[in-house]
Amino acid sequence: MPASASEIRALTASAFTAPAKFRDFCRNGGRPLGGIIDGEPSAGSMNATFQTIDPGSQEVLATVSEMGEAEVARAVAAAGPAFQGGWKDADVEQRIALVTRLVELCERDRDVLLACEILDGGKVSELAEGDFTQIRACAEYFCGVARRIAMGDGPAMHVSPGVKGYAYREPWGVVAGIIPWNYPIVLTSWFVFPALLSGNAVLVKPAEDTPLSALYIGKLAE
């Protein structure tokens, strides 16, 4: 039996105005947005840029510098000493405190990140707001995992008569996340938080279709 019109509820694109902070971020003082390597903006060695566009209005939101092989090498070279120089051995509560601070900054600039999802990603407001909640939800879940599952030697397990097994957990090192275009905030969170809380250093490569949220979160991470 067909549903009546009153039973059908569509997702809505409720009124949303991008904050000035988002527009200022996109304009970047008239320069292309660059990657972030070792805490510093990078224009890239390829001298190439691309435009990221609102798929609904076809408005050009920002011009972004392309990163290439040289920038990947620089990022890995910078991340290695950060990993070896203390992050892999940092106390779990120190990692949690820093991740929590990043979450707080994301929530402070909620409207900017929503603008990234709605305008750069072409999402209706309801979906973008739901995606945004994953930042804190994901971080808190993996903070709990980090407290519960210690790195290093685990408890002994009986394998067979006279044989015991031990689990040993350690971070991998420098890990890279290649983030798809369709859920940029969600998938960036799902990659970054568990990797950082495990003691890894992370590189994030967003999709060219939706790079703005990752670039903004990188700016907050500074």
Secondary structure by P-SEA (a helix, b strand, c coil): ccccccccccccccbbbbcaaaaaaaacccccbbbbccccccccccccbbbbbccccccccbbbbbbcaaaaaaaaaaaaaaaaaccccccaaaaaaaaaaaaaaaaaaaaaaaaaaaccccccaaaaaaaaacaaaaaaaaaaaaacccccccccccccccbbbbbbbbbccbbbbbcccccaaaaaaaccaaaaaaccccccccccccaaaaaaaaaaac
